[in-house]
Amino acid sequence: MSENLKGALAFAGVLILGVLFLLGFLLFALVLIALAFVTFLGFYIYLRLKLWWAKRHSPKELEGPEDYF
């Protein structure tokens, strides 16, 4: 094998590894961003439902001792 072919194969190999490495980091970042978004969305929905429930089911007025037992 000639030196040019060895150099071209080495360059292609390093290029492929670099691209895979970069794509791996980008994929990892994308997964983290998606996870953060889903967590935020879940917390937002939980908070809205909790506020809606509190507004819809207000605490009852306690009038006498029978209401406490």
C-alpha positions, 0 to 999 in steps of 0.5 A, spaced: 500 500 500 502 506 498 503 512 503 498 516 500 492 511 501 494 509 508 494 517 509 487 517 506 485 511 510 487 514 516 484 521 515 477 518 513 478 514 520 479 520 524 474 524 520 469 518 521 471 518 529 470 525 530 463 526 526 461 520 531 464 523 537 460 530 535 454 527 534 454 523 540 455 529 544 449 533 540 445 527 541 446 527 549 445 534 549 438 533 545 436 528 550 438 532 556 434 538 553 428 534 552 428 531 559 428 538 562 422 540 557 418 534 559 420 535 567 418 542 566 412 541 562 410 535 568 411 540 573 407 546 570 401 541 569 401 539 576 401 546 578 395 548 574 391 542 576 393 543 583 391 550 583 384 548 579 383 543 584 383 548 590 379 553 586 374 548 584 374 544 591 374 550 596 374 548 604 368 547 607 365 552 612 366 549 619 360 551 623 359 546 629 363 541 633 359 536 629 364 538 623 370 536 627 368 529 628 
